[in-house]
Amino acid sequence: MVLVNARHVKNVPGRKTDVVDCQWLQELHSVGLLRGSFRPTAAIAALRAYLRHRETLVQGAATHVQRMQKALVQMNLQLSIVISDITGVTGLRIVRDIIAGQTDPHALAQHRDRRCQASAAEITGALTGHYRPEHVFVLQQNLELFDAYQRQMAACDAAIEAHVHALAAQAPAPARPVPAPRTKKKPRDNEPRFEIRSPLHQLTGVDLTQIDALGPYSALRLLGEIGTDMSRWPTEKHFTSWLTLAPHNKISGGRLLSSKTQPSANRAAAIFRMAAMNLGRTETALGAFYRRLAYRVGKAKAITATARKLAILVYRTLKDGLHYQDPGAAAYDAQHRTRVLHRLRQRAANLGFSLLNRETGELLEDAVS
């Protein structure tokens, strides 16, 4: 039994009923014309189920946060303007006190945490409104549901941690010790709080978090989608094609009709794209690559191209044990300048000209060569 992409057989004419369609699929499968889709091993599939369920819990909790914000706005309480996250320390203290019956803005502003950037006067002004009981009731209901999601998320994190440690215990010991973390940033609010890098390093033998824009949780989600066995894809081109990050060339009569990437709901590709979006603000080689393409072809294509580069780095790391070290944005810009000068020199030579360095007075051919 294989899992087949329905897009590969949907254009066959004359198969308009379910019975005939099943018979046609059976005939194709019997002669080996159906190509099975990728499916990870049972252990990785279980990890993937845990992680996907956790994403559902995060989305459900976010829905109730939005409804809490709506209830506050309906009471003319603009708390979200002065506080970036109402589920933080200050926000939850204020919301719980409102549900307990406190309506004095000055008393509510006393819950301000010392790390909050807004002043007590600003919070007091934002909490001046009408506390109608029906809106307070809606706020209470959604806060209880949000707390329930947090409890379920904590239980899901415990199950994920136990499963990851069980997988790591079955893997052979890595050849290298776990390297120092690339950054010392704290986990985000919606990320698990347990240690992820050590068991992942023991499971794979490499550290994916050394690649720019890939944190421990992103690496864990990637492994839940693609697994650890890169032999399922013969080359990195097969891997990027499966991710739908490679151009889908349509050629007819020697002419390229289209090279757009295929539409896909691949979750691993979404992780790579999100990581590529975060690279645009970093002083790394991948960040410089993203900014150069974004200026030339637009941000959408730059995200896809940068995500493809990240996918290639992950493929080489898992398959060949690549130890990635970022050369930096300056090194990438210098390398790109060298390539541009080399192409200019070749083009000038083909036209019968020579390039002259205006600063040194030397011919560019001698300087480049």
Residue frames relative to the residue before (quaternion, step in Angstrom):
aa qw qx qy qz dx dy dz
M 1.0000 0.0000 0.0000 0.0000 0.00 0.00 0.00
V 0.0511 -0.7937 0.6060 -0.0127 3.55 -0.90 0.97
L 0.3848 -0.6768 0.5801 0.2395 3.50 -1.33 0.49
V 0.1021 -0.8312 0.5462 -0.0178 3.57 -0.52 1.24
N 0.4686 -0.6490 0.5280 0.2836 3.52 -1.14 0.74
A 0.4141 -0.7416 0.4720 0.2362 3.59 -0.60 1.13
R 0.5687 0.6085 -0.3891 0.3937 3.60 1.16 -0.47
H 0.6266 0.5720 -0.3395 0.4061 3.59 1.13 -0.55
V 0.7869 0.2766 -0.1521 0.5302 3.63 1.13 -0.44
K 0.4733 0.7150 -0.4337 0.2768 3.59 1.20 0.01
N 0.6847 0.5059 -0.2920 0.4358 3.61 1.14 -0.47
V 0.4334 0.6837 -0.4810 0.3367 3.60 1.20 0.23
P 0.3352 -0.7713 0.5001 0.2065 3.66 -0.62 1.03
G 0.7835 0.3873 -0.2547 0.4139 3.51 -1.28 0.38
R 0.6403 0.4784 -0.3474 0.4904 3.62 1.20 0.19
K 0.1304 0.8617 -0.4722 0.1324 3.54 0.54 1.20
T 0.7023 0.3933 -0.2811 0.5227 3.64 1.18 -0.12
D 0.6253 -0.5647 0.3830 0.3787 3.55 -1.17 0.51
V 0.6560 0.5183 -0.3242 0.4426 3.59 0.94 -0.82
V 0.6822 0.4713 -0.2894 0.4782 3.58 0.86 -0.94
D 0.6351 0.5308 -0.3281 0.4553 3.55 1.03 -0.76
C 0.6463 0.5059 -0.3195 0.4736 3.61 0.99 -0.77
Q 0.6470 0.5117 -0.3207 0.4656 3.58 0.99 -0.80
W 0.6503 0.5102 -0.3111 0.4691 3.58 1.02 -0.78
L 0.6443 0.4998 -0.3203 0.4822 3.60 1.00 -0.76
Q 0.6337 0.5250 -0.3342 0.4594 3.59 1.01 -0.75
E 0.6584 0.5024 -0.3120 0.4657 3.58 0.99 -0.83
L 0.6498 0.5066 -0.3228 0.4657 3.60 0.96 -0.81
H 0.6725 0.4980 -0.3001 0.4579 3.57 0.96 -0.85
S 0.6448 0.5428 -0.3296 0.4254 3.58 1.01 -0.74
V 0.7402 0.3624 -0.2231 0.5206 3.59 1.12 -0.56
G 0.5674 -0.6610 0.3564 0.3379 3.58 1.25 0.33
L 0.4638 0.6942 -0.4404 0.3302 3.60 1.09 0.60
L 0.6139 0.4974 -0.3667 0.4911 3.59 1.26 0.18
R 0.2243 -0.7840 0.5693 0.1049 3.55 -0.75 1.06
G 0.4010 -0.7470 0.4854 0.2136 3.52 -0.67 1.12
S 0.4365 -0.6847 0.5207 0.2636 3.57 -1.07 0.75
F 0.6218 -0.5532 0.4012 0.3825 3.54 -1.29 0.35
R 0.0657 0.7541 -0.6517 0.0481 3.52 -1.11 0.83
P 0.3976 -0.7385 0.4843 0.2489 3.62 -0.68 1.01
T 0.6848 -0.4578 0.3632 0.4354 3.52 -1.33 0.06
A 0.6957 -0.4911 0.3189 0.4161 3.55 -1.27 0.34
A 0.6568 0.5131 -0.3213 0.4495 3.61 0.96 -0.82
I 0.6766 0.4644 -0.2920 0.4912 3.60 0.96 -0.84
A 0.6165 0.5404 -0.3514 0.4522 3.60 1.06 -0.68
A 0.6277 0.5172 -0.3386 0.4731 3.59 1.07 -0.67
L 0.6360 0.5086 -0.3238 0.4817 3.59 1.01 -0.80
R 0.6386 0.5283 -0.3234 0.4566 3.57 0.98 -0.81
A 0.6432 0.5186 -0.3273 0.4586 3.60 1.00 -0.77
Y 0.6327 0.5205 -0.3304 0.4687 3.59 0.99 -0.79
L 0.7071 0.4753 -0.2727 0.4470 3.58 0.82 -1.03
R 0.6495 0.4985 -0.3285 0.4708 3.59 0.98 -0.72
H 0.6306 0.5120 -0.3385 0.4750 3.56 1.04 -0.69
R 0.6260 0.5319 -0.3398 0.4580 3.58 1.03 -0.71
E 0.6307 0.5192 -0.3356 0.4691 3.60 1.02 -0.74
T 0.6239 0.5272 -0.3381 0.4675 3.58 1.07 -0.68
L 0.6435 0.5139 -0.3198 0.4684 3.58 1.02 -0.78
V 0.6362 0.5211 -0.3288 0.4643 3.59 0.99 -0.81
Q 0.6680 0.4939 -0.3054 0.4654 3.58 0.92 -0.85
G 0.6463 0.5160 -0.3226 0.4605 3.58 1.03 -0.76
A 0.6449 0.5064 -0.3192 0.4751 3.57 1.00 -0.80
A 0.6369 0.5317 -0.3288 0.4512 3.59 1.00 -0.79
T 0.6101 0.5560 -0.3510 0.4421 3.59 1.06 -0.69
H 0.6996 0.4526 -0.2777 0.4781 3.58 0.91 -0.86
V 0.5749 0.5496 -0.3868 0.4667 3.61 1.14 -0.44
Q 0.6510 0.5085 -0.3172 0.4658 3.58 0.96 -0.82
R 0.6600 0.4908 -0.3136 0.4745 3.60 1.02 -0.73
M 0.5995 0.5297 -0.3616 0.4789 3.59 1.12 -0.55
Q 0.6435 0.5099 -0.3230 0.4708 3.58 0.98 -0.79
K 0.6400 0.5211 -0.3305 0.4579 3.59 1.00 -0.77
A 0.6480 0.5116 -0.3230 0.4625 3.60 0.96 -0.82
L 0.6432 0.5106 -0.3273 0.4674 3.60 1.00 -0.73
V 0.6554 0.5036 -0.3163 0.4657 3.59 0.96 -0.85
Q 0.6398 0.5269 -0.3320 0.4503 3.58 1.02 -0.74
M 0.6763 0.4343 -0.2866 0.5214 3.58 1.23 -0.41
N 0.4679 -0.6898 0.4150 0.3648 3.58 1.36 0.17
L 0.4516 0.6401 -0.4735 0.4026 3.57 1.09 0.76
Q 0.1454 -0.8221 0.5492 0.0376 3.57 -0.30 1.30
L 0.0759 0.8450 -0.5236 0.0775 3.56 0.80 1.03
S 0.6480 0.5434 -0.3244 0.4238 3.58 1.02 -0.74
I 0.5895 0.5714 -0.3796 0.4265 3.63 1.20 -0.26
V 0.7591 0.3626 -0.2008 0.5020 3.57 0.94 -0.84
I 0.7376 0.2847 -0.1858 0.5834 3.60 1.25 -0.37
S 0.4338 -0.7367 0.4563 0.2466 3.56 -0.66 1.10
D 0.8011 0.1077 -0.0334 0.5878 3.62 1.05 -0.68
I 0.2866 -0.7815 0.5280 0.1686 3.58 -0.50 1.14
T 0.6369 0.4987 -0.3442 0.4766 3.62 1.23 -0.10
G 0.4636 0.6624 -0.4560 0.3719 3.57 1.25 0.31
V 0.7675 -0.3516 0.2497 0.4744 3.55 -1.29 -0.20
T 0.7092 0.4487 -0.2668 0.4738 3.59 0.78 -1.02
G 0.6760 0.5213 -0.3030 0.4236 3.57 0.85 -0.94
L 0.6932 0.4666 -0.2937 0.4641 3.59 0.83 -0.89
R 0.6063 0.5431 -0.3626 0.4539 3.60 1.04 -0.64
I 0.6743 0.4879 -0.2939 0.4699 3.57 0.91 -0.91
V 0.6698 0.5017 -0.3121 0.4497 3.59 0.85 -0.93
R 0.6691 0.4888 -0.3114 0.4652 3.60 0.89 -0.83
D 0.6518 0.5010 -0.3241 0.4680 3.60 1.03 -0.68
I 0.6071 0.5352 -0.3557 0.4674 3.60 1.09 -0.65
I 0.6614 0.4949 -0.3082 0.4718 3.57 0.94 -0.86
A 0.6510 0.5208 -0.3179 0.4516 3.60 1.09 -0.65
G 0.6542 -0.5470 0.2984 0.4287 3.58 1.28 -0.14
Q 0.5109 0.6425 -0.4274 0.3788 3.60 1.22 0.01
T 0.0349 -0.8186 0.5730 -0.0196 3.58 -0.79 1.05
D 0.5063 0.6373 -0.4357 0.3843 3.60 1.24 0.02
P 0.4065 -0.7382 0.4712 0.2604 3.66 -0.53 1.08
H 0.6435 0.5253 -0.3383 0.4422 3.60 1.01 -0.72
A 0.6564 0.4903 -0.3117 0.4812 3.59 1.02 -0.74
L 0.6513 0.5060 -0.3221 0.4648 3.59 1.01 -0.74
A 0.6483 0.5335 -0.3243 0.4357 3.58 1.04 -0.71
Q 0.5572 0.6109 -0.3948 0.4006 3.60 1.22 -0.28
H 0.5855 0.5775 -0.3675 0.4344 3.59 1.27 -0.21
R 0.3979 0.7338 -0.4721 0.2834 3.57 1.26 0.03
D 0.3603 -0.7170 0.5604 0.2049 3.53 -0.92 1.00
R 0.5887 -0.6128 0.3937 0.3505 3.57 -1.05 0.70
R 0.6537 0.5077 -0.3153 0.4641 3.61 1.19 -0.42
C 0.5079 0.6517 -0.4239 0.3711 3.59 1.24 -0.16
Q 0.4246 -0.7314 0.4795 0.2340 3.58 -0.83 0.98
A 0.6315 0.5209 -0.3412 0.4620 3.60 1.10 -0.59
S 0.4516 -0.6854 0.5047 0.2676 3.55 -1.05 0.74
A 0.6595 -0.5004 0.3784 0.4141 3.55 -1.31 0.26
A 0.6285 0.5339 -0.3402 0.4519 3.61 1.05 -0.71
E 0.6520 0.5050 -0.3195 0.4667 3.61 0.96 -0.79
I 0.6546 0.4943 -0.3171 0.4761 3.59 0.96 -0.79
T 0.6240 0.5349 -0.3383 0.4583 3.58 1.03 -0.74
G 0.6672 0.4941 -0.3048 0.4667 3.58 0.93 -0.82
A 0.6705 0.4962 -0.3029 0.4610 3.57 1.02 -0.74
L 0.7130 0.4368 -0.2527 0.4868 3.62 1.16 -0.51
T 0.4883 0.6331 -0.4504 0.3974 3.58 1.23 0.31
G 0.3663 0.7096 -0.5195 0.3039 3.57 -0.40 1.23
H 0.5639 -0.5566 0.4630 0.3974 3.56 -1.25 -0.40
Y 0.2514 -0.7806 0.5620 0.1076 3.55 -0.79 1.07
R 0.0408 -0.8290 0.5577 -0.0101 3.55 0.35 1.24
P 0.5573 -0.6697 0.3740 0.3179 3.60 -0.85 0.96
E 0.6409 0.5324 -0.3552 0.4238 3.63 0.98 -0.69
H 0.6682 0.4792 -0.3011 0.4828 3.57 1.05 -0.71
V 0.6106 0.5269 -0.3481 0.4780 3.58 1.10 -0.64
F 0.6273 0.5327 -0.3340 0.4595 3.59 1.05 -0.73
V 0.6486 0.4976 -0.3166 0.4810 3.60 0.96 -0.83
L 0.6304 0.5300 -0.3262 0.4640 3.57 1.02 -0.80
Q 0.6583 0.5106 -0.3086 0.4590 3.58 0.96 -0.85
Q 0.6560 0.5224 -0.3150 0.4445 3.57 0.91 -0.91
N 0.7027 0.4585 -0.2751 0.4695 3.58 0.87 -0.90
L 0.6124 0.5261 -0.3600 0.4676 3.61 1.09 -0.57
E 0.6402 0.5114 -0.3303 0.4685 3.60 0.99 -0.74
L 0.6567 0.4902 -0.3131 0.4800 3.58 1.00 -0.76
F 0.6209 0.5308 -0.3389 0.4668 3.58 1.07 -0.72
D 0.6540 0.4973 -0.3126 0.4766 3.59 0.96 -0.81
A 0.6298 0.5247 -0.3397 0.4610 3.59 1.04 -0.70
Y 0.6392 0.5101 -0.3248 0.4751 3.58 1.01 -0.75
Q 0.6367 0.5256 -0.3354 0.4537 3.59 1.01 -0.73
R 0.6438 0.5042 -0.3246 0.4753 3.59 1.01 -0.73
Q 0.6558 0.4943 -0.3149 0.4759 3.57 0.97 -0.80
M 0.6372 0.5266 -0.3282 0.4571 3.58 1.04 -0.75
A 0.6343 0.5186 -0.3309 0.4682 3.59 1.04 -0.73
A 0.6525 0.4952 -0.3149 0.4795 3.59 1.00 -0.77
C 0.6404 0.5145 -0.3204 0.4716 3.58 1.04 -0.76
D 0.6301 0.5267 -0.3332 0.4632 3.61 1.02 -0.73
A 0.6358 0.5197 -0.3296 0.4659 3.58 1.02 -0.76
A 0.6548 0.4977 -0.3140 0.4743 3.60 0.99 -0.78
I 0.6436 0.5103 -0.3242 0.4693 3.60 0.99 -0.79
E 0.6506 0.5202 -0.3221 0.4499 3.58 0.92 -0.86
A 0.6631 0.4978 -0.3107 0.4647 3.58 0.93 -0.86
H 0.6703 0.4961 -0.3062 0.4591 3.59 0.94 -0.82
V 0.6482 0.5128 -0.3239 0.4603 3.60 0.96 -0.81
H 0.6643 0.4857 -0.3091 0.4767 3.60 0.94 -0.81
A 0.6233 0.5236 -0.3468 0.4659 3.61 1.07 -0.63
L 0.6512 0.4949 -0.3143 0.4819 3.59 1.00 -0.77
A 0.6647 0.5086 -0.3085 0.4521 3.58 0.95 -0.85
A 0.6363 0.5378 -0.3364 0.4389 3.59 1.06 -0.69
Q 0.6784 0.4856 -0.2892 0.4694 3.59 1.13 -0.58
A 0.6135 0.5577 -0.3494 0.4365 3.61 1.20 -0.38
P 0.5506 -0.6012 0.4512 0.3631 3.60 -1.15 0.52
A 0.6171 -0.5565 0.4034 0.3830 3.54 -1.21 0.50
P 0.4719 -0.6817 0.4722 0.2993 3.63 -0.89 0.84
A 0.5584 -0.6233 0.4399 0.3259 3.55 -1.19 0.61
R 0.7728 0.2607 -0.1429 0.5607 3.59 1.07 -0.68
P 0.5044 -0.6174 0.4887 0.3543 3.58 -1.12 0.49
V 0.6238 -0.5350 0.3998 0.4060 3.55 -1.21 0.40
P 0.3969 -0.7343 0.4907 0.2500 3.64 -0.71 0.98
A 0.6570 -0.4840 0.3942 0.4228 3.50 -1.33 0.15
P 0.5599 -0.6146 0.4182 0.3659 3.61 -1.00 0.65
R 0.5484 -0.6328 0.4454 0.3167 3.55 -1.10 0.78
T 0.7812 0.0458 -0.0155 0.6225 3.57 1.05 -0.76
K 0.3782 -0.7222 0.5371 0.2164 3.54 -1.28 0.36
K 0.2783 0.7748 -0.5192 0.2296 3.55 1.09 0.68
K 0.4745 -0.6588 0.5061 0.2909 3.54 -1.14 0.70
P 0.5923 -0.5642 0.4164 0.3968 3.62 -1.13 0.50
R 0.5267 -0.6275 0.4704 0.3279 3.53 -1.11 0.64
D 0.7196 -0.4776 0.2923 0.4107 3.53 -1.30 0.36
N 0.7583 0.3871 -0.2088 0.4812 3.60 0.95 -0.83
E 0.5596 0.5989 -0.3968 0.4132 3.61 1.23 0.18
P 0.5938 -0.5701 0.4143 0.3882 3.60 -1.15 0.51
R 0.4296 -0.7237 0.4933 0.2198 3.52 -1.18 0.63
F 0.5787 0.5874 -0.3980 0.4020 3.64 1.17 -0.13
E 0.6189 -0.5539 0.4118 0.3749 3.57 -1.27 0.41
I 0.1583 -0.8223 0.5449 0.0421 3.57 -0.66 1.16
R 0.6340 0.5888 -0.3496 0.3593 3.61 0.90 -0.86
S 0.6815 0.5146 -0.3108 0.4173 3.61 0.80 -0.93
P 0.7101 0.4190 -0.2977 0.4813 3.67 0.72 -0.84
L 0.6230 0.5230 -0.3559 0.4601 3.61 1.05 -0.60
H 0.6411 0.5106 -0.3259 0.4712 3.59 1.02 -0.74
Q 0.6582 0.4868 -0.3113 0.4826 3.58 1.02 -0.72
L 0.6569 0.5192 -0.3114 0.4493 3.58 1.07 -0.68
T 0.7959 0.3055 -0.1410 0.5033 3.59 0.90 -0.92
G 0.4123 -0.7087 0.4769 0.3167 3.60 1.11 -0.54
V 0.7264 0.3082 -0.2052 0.5790 3.60 1.30 -0.03
D 0.3694 -0.7024 0.5631 0.2302 3.53 -1.34 0.21
L 0.2498 -0.8008 0.5310 0.1200 3.56 -0.27 1.28
T 0.5997 0.5924 -0.3684 0.3921 3.58 1.14 -0.45
Q 0.5265 0.6113 -0.4272 0.4081 3.62 1.23 -0.05
I 0.5794 0.5458 -0.3730 0.4767 3.58 1.27 -0.29
D 0.5449 -0.6517 0.4213 0.3177 3.56 -0.87 0.97
A 0.8425 0.1962 -0.1944 0.4625 3.53 -1.20 0.85
L 0.6247 0.4807 -0.3614 0.4982 3.62 1.22 0.20
G 0.1444 -0.7947 0.5869 0.0562 3.54 -0.48 1.23
P 0.7284 -0.4222 0.2890 0.4557 3.61 -1.24 0.04
Y 0.6856 0.4741 -0.3025 0.4622 3.59 0.89 -0.86
S 0.6297 0.5172 -0.3382 0.4707 3.60 1.02 -0.72
A 0.6413 0.5109 -0.3244 0.4717 3.60 1.00 -0.78
L 0.6409 0.5178 -0.3272 0.4626 3.58 1.00 -0.77
R 0.6621 0.4915 -0.3096 0.4736 3.59 0.94 -0.83
L 0.6247 0.5320 -0.3447 0.4560 3.60 1.02 -0.70
L 0.6720 0.4831 -0.3055 0.4709 3.58 0.88 -0.89
G 0.6232 0.5348 -0.3461 0.4537 3.58 1.09 -0.58
E 0.7076 0.4412 -0.2597 0.4870 3.60 1.16 -0.52
I 0.8069 0.2730 -0.1302 0.5074 3.62 0.89 -0.86
G 0.4356 -0.7026 0.4699 0.3095 3.60 1.17 -0.31
T 0.5566 -0.6115 0.4567 0.3283 3.55 -1.32 -0.26
D 0.6313 0.5288 -0.3278 0.4630 3.61 1.25 -0.24
M 0.1481 -0.8214 0.5480 0.0550 3.58 -0.25 1.27
S 0.4836 0.6589 -0.4464 0.3643 3.60 1.23 0.03
R 0.5032 0.6399 -0.4319 0.3883 3.60 1.24 -0.13
W 0.7245 0.2725 -0.1923 0.6033 3.57 1.28 -0.38
P 0.4397 -0.7355 0.4367 0.2740 3.63 -0.48 1.12
T 0.8039 0.0556 0.0006 0.5921 3.59 0.92 -0.85
E 0.6639 -0.4942 0.3820 0.4111 3.52 -1.33 0.16
K 0.5920 0.5603 -0.3676 0.4477 3.58 1.17 -0.48
H 0.6217 0.5155 -0.3388 0.4827 3.58 1.06 -0.70
F 0.6500 0.5309 -0.3140 0.4438 3.57 1.01 -0.83
T 0.6980 0.4496 -0.2783 0.4830 3.60 0.84 -0.91
S 0.6113 0.5306 -0.3561 0.4668 3.59 1.12 -0.54
W 0.6389 0.5113 -0.3258 0.4736 3.59 1.03 -0.76
L 0.6658 0.4906 -0.2911 0.4808 3.56 1.09 -0.68
T 0.3355 -0.7469 0.4809 0.3135 3.60 1.32 -0.31
L 0.4412 0.6631 -0.4786 0.3697 3.56 1.02 0.87
A 0.6151 0.5193 -0.3458 0.4821 3.59 1.30 -0.07
P 0.5849 -0.5799 0.4182 0.3830 3.62 -1.09 0.54
H 0.2706 -0.7372 0.5984 0.1589 3.56 -1.04 0.84
N 0.1454 -0.8443 0.5136 0.0479 3.53 0.12 1.35
K 0.1118 -0.7523 0.6474 0.0495 3.53 -0.97 0.99
I 0.0019 0.8188 -0.5684 0.0806 3.56 -0.33 1.31
S 0.0510 0.7796 -0.6208 0.0650 3.55 -0.90 0.96
G 0.8395 0.0487 -0.0709 0.5365 3.56 -0.71 1.07
G 0.6659 -0.5105 0.2983 0.4549 3.56 1.11 0.62
R 0.6307 0.5113 -0.3297 0.4817 3.57 1.27 0.17
L 0.3850 -0.7165 0.5374 0.2227 3.56 -0.93 0.94
L 0.2251 -0.8050 0.5396 0.1002 3.55 -0.48 1.23
S 0.7912 -0.1029 0.1111 0.5925 3.57 0.96 -0.84
S 0.0916 -0.7904 0.6035 0.0514 3.56 -1.13 0.66
K 0.3017 0.7675 -0.5133 0.2375 3.59 1.13 0.53
T 0.5061 -0.6249 0.4951 0.3291 3.53 -1.16 0.58
Q 0.5433 -0.6392 0.4397 0.3209 3.55 -1.10 0.71
P 0.4914 -0.6228 0.5004 0.3468 3.61 -1.08 0.56
S 0.0927 0.7993 -0.5822 0.1164 3.55 -0.89 0.90
A 0.3111 -0.7207 0.5894 0.1908 3.53 -1.32 0.49
N 0.2310 0.7990 -0.5208 0.1923 3.56 1.16 0.61
R 0.3774 -0.7560 0.4909 0.2125 3.58 -0.59 1.14
A 0.6165 0.5356 -0.3569 0.4535 3.59 1.04 -0.64
A 0.6367 0.5124 -0.3273 0.4742 3.59 1.01 -0.76
A 0.6292 0.5263 -0.3421 0.4583 3.61 1.03 -0.71
I 0.6298 0.5170 -0.3397 0.4698 3.61 1.04 -0.70
F 0.6568 0.5000 -0.3127 0.4700 3.58 0.95 -0.85
R 0.6563 0.5064 -0.3223 0.4571 3.60 0.95 -0.78
M 0.6474 0.5084 -0.3258 0.4651 3.58 0.97 -0.78
A 0.6434 0.5048 -0.3212 0.4775 3.58 1.02 -0.77
A 0.6385 0.5276 -0.3282 0.4541 3.60 1.03 -0.75
M 0.6264 0.5341 -0.3432 0.4523 3.59 1.03 -0.70
N 0.6743 0.4922 -0.2993 0.4620 3.59 1.03 -0.73
L 0.5961 0.5960 -0.3657 0.3944 3.61 1.17 -0.43
G 0.5547 0.6553 -0.3911 0.3315 3.59 1.13 -0.50
R 0.7327 0.4094 -0.2314 0.4919 3.59 1.14 -0.51
T 0.5927 0.5731 -0.3622 0.4348 3.60 1.26 0.22
E 0.4062 -0.6860 0.5482 0.2528 3.56 -1.22 0.56
T 0.3663 0.7040 -0.5072 0.3362 3.54 0.64 1.22
A 0.6643 -0.4870 0.3707 0.4292 3.54 -1.30 0.17
L 0.6602 0.4875 -0.3100 0.4800 3.58 0.97 -0.78
G 0.6270 0.5276 -0.3372 0.4636 3.58 1.08 -0.65
A 0.6461 0.5010 -0.3159 0.4815 3.59 1.03 -0.77
F 0.6193 0.5343 -0.3330 0.4691 3.59 1.08 -0.73
Y 0.6549 0.5098 -0.3110 0.4631 3.58 0.95 -0.88
R 0.6849 0.4863 -0.3003 0.4520 3.60 0.83 -0.91
R 0.6325 0.5255 -0.3453 0.4522 3.60 1.00 -0.73
L 0.6947 0.4551 -0.2836 0.4794 3.60 0.90 -0.88
A 0.6220 0.5466 -0.3511 0.4370 3.59 1.01 -0.73
Y 0.6524 0.5004 -0.3120 0.4760 3.59 1.05 -0.71
R 0.7374 0.4436 -0.2368 0.4508 3.57 0.99 -0.81
V 0.8364 0.1550 -0.0481 0.5235 3.63 0.80 -0.95
G 0.6412 -0.5261 0.3432 0.4407 3.62 1.18 -0.03
K 0.6320 -0.5864 0.3682 0.3479 3.53 -1.22 0.56
A 0.6267 0.5628 -0.3586 0.4025 3.60 0.95 -0.77
K 0.7045 0.4320 -0.2643 0.4971 3.57 0.87 -0.93
A 0.6120 0.5468 -0.3557 0.4471 3.58 1.08 -0.61
I 0.6285 0.5249 -0.3380 0.4639 3.59 1.02 -0.72
T 0.6611 0.5014 -0.3113 0.4634 3.58 0.93 -0.87
A 0.6757 0.4924 -0.3020 0.4580 3.59 0.89 -0.89
T 0.6667 0.4827 -0.3037 0.4798 3.60 0.97 -0.80
A 0.6236 0.5246 -0.3405 0.4691 3.59 1.04 -0.71
R 0.6260 0.5257 -0.3388 0.4658 3.58 1.06 -0.69
K 0.6396 0.5125 -0.3289 0.4691 3.60 0.98 -0.75
L 0.6388 0.5131 -0.3249 0.4723 3.58 0.99 -0.77
A 0.6434 0.5223 -0.3226 0.4573 3.58 0.99 -0.82
I 0.6408 0.5141 -0.3256 0.4680 3.60 0.99 -0.77
L 0.6474 0.5112 -0.3209 0.4654 3.59 0.98 -0.81
V 0.6494 0.4984 -0.3198 0.4771 3.60 0.98 -0.79
Y 0.6360 0.5281 -0.3297 0.4559 3.60 0.97 -0.82
R 0.6959 0.4626 -0.2822 0.4713 3.59 0.84 -0.93
T 0.6328 0.5335 -0.3410 0.4456 3.57 1.05 -0.69
L 0.7178 0.4426 -0.2608 0.4700 3.59 0.86 -0.93
K 0.7307 0.4319 -0.2508 0.4654 3.59 1.00 -0.73
D 0.8164 0.2458 -0.1015 0.5126 3.60 0.83 -0.96
G 0.4855 -0.6832 0.4337 0.3307 3.60 1.22 0.00
L 0.1885 0.8073 -0.5361 0.1591 3.59 1.06 0.71
H 0.1921 -0.7456 0.6281 0.1130 3.57 -0.99 0.90
Y 0.1882 -0.8357 0.5099 0.0791 3.55 -0.05 1.33
Q 0.0081 -0.7585 0.6515 -0.0111 3.52 -1.07 0.88
D 0.4036 -0.7374 0.4914 0.2279 3.55 -0.69 1.09
P 0.3371 -0.7571 0.5176 0.2129 3.64 -0.71 0.99
G 0.5369 -0.6324 0.4027 0.3867 3.59 1.20 -0.39
A 0.6204 -0.5720 0.3947 0.3635 3.54 -1.22 0.51
A 0.6338 0.5394 -0.3422 0.4361 3.60 1.01 -0.74
A 0.6531 0.5051 -0.3159 0.4675 3.59 0.97 -0.81
Y 0.6466 0.5059 -0.3267 0.4683 3.60 0.99 -0.76
D 0.6546 0.5066 -0.3202 0.4607 3.60 0.92 -0.85
A 0.6471 0.5077 -0.3236 0.4678 3.61 1.01 -0.76
Q 0.6528 0.5032 -0.3166 0.4695 3.58 0.99 -0.80
H 0.6481 0.5070 -0.3189 0.4703 3.58 0.99 -0.81
R 0.6326 0.5208 -0.3351 0.4650 3.60 1.01 -0.76
T 0.6363 0.5247 -0.3329 0.4571 3.60 0.99 -0.77
R 0.6551 0.5038 -0.3156 0.4662 3.58 0.98 -0.83
V 0.6484 0.5148 -0.3241 0.4577 3.59 0.97 -0.83
L 0.6580 0.5016 -0.3099 0.4685 3.59 0.95 -0.84
H 0.6363 0.5290 -0.3336 0.4518 3.58 1.01 -0.73
R 0.6612 0.4863 -0.3071 0.4818 3.60 0.99 -0.80
L 0.6392 0.5176 -0.3299 0.4634 3.59 1.00 -0.75
R 0.6423 0.5215 -0.3282 0.4559 3.58 0.99 -0.78
Q 0.6604 0.4992 -0.3096 0.4678 3.56 0.96 -0.85
R 0.6649 0.4979 -0.3162 0.4583 3.59 0.94 -0.83
A 0.6520 0.5014 -0.3208 0.4696 3.59 0.97 -0.78
A 0.6421 0.5179 -0.3301 0.4588 3.60 1.00 -0.75
N 0.6498 0.5147 -0.3255 0.4549 3.59 1.00 -0.75
L 0.7061 0.4311 -0.2554 0.5003 3.58 1.15 -0.61
G 0.5570 -0.6447 0.3729 0.3674 3.58 1.27 0.04
F 0.5853 0.5554 -0.3778 0.4542 3.58 1.16 0.52
S 0.2691 -0.7193 0.6107 0.1930 3.52 -1.38 0.13
L 0.3646 -0.7185 0.5533 0.2115 3.54 -1.16 0.67
L 0.1881 -0.7892 0.5811 0.0638 3.52 -0.99 0.93
N 0.3719 -0.7042 0.5643 0.2176 3.55 -0.96 0.95
R 0.3397 -0.7831 0.4862 0.1870 3.60 -0.43 1.21
E 0.6399 0.5362 -0.3360 0.4360 3.61 1.12 -0.49
T 0.7964 0.2786 -0.1340 0.5198 3.59 0.89 -0.95
G 0.4189 -0.7186 0.4626 0.3067 3.59 1.18 -0.41
E 0.5429 0.6104 -0.4037 0.4120 3.61 1.25 0.20
L 0.5576 -0.5793 0.4761 0.3563 3.49 -1.29 0.49
L 0.5191 -0.6734 0.4349 0.2966 3.56 -0.97 0.89
E 0.5627 0.6024 -0.3994 0.4012 3.58 1.16 -0.52
D 0.6854 0.4714 -0.2921 0.4719 3.57 0.90 -0.91
A 0.6602 0.5196 -0.3245 0.4346 3.59 0.99 -0.82
V 0.6892 0.4715 -0.2861 0.4699 3.59 0.96 -0.86
S 0.6889 0.4835 -0.2912 0.4548 3.54 0.88 -0.91
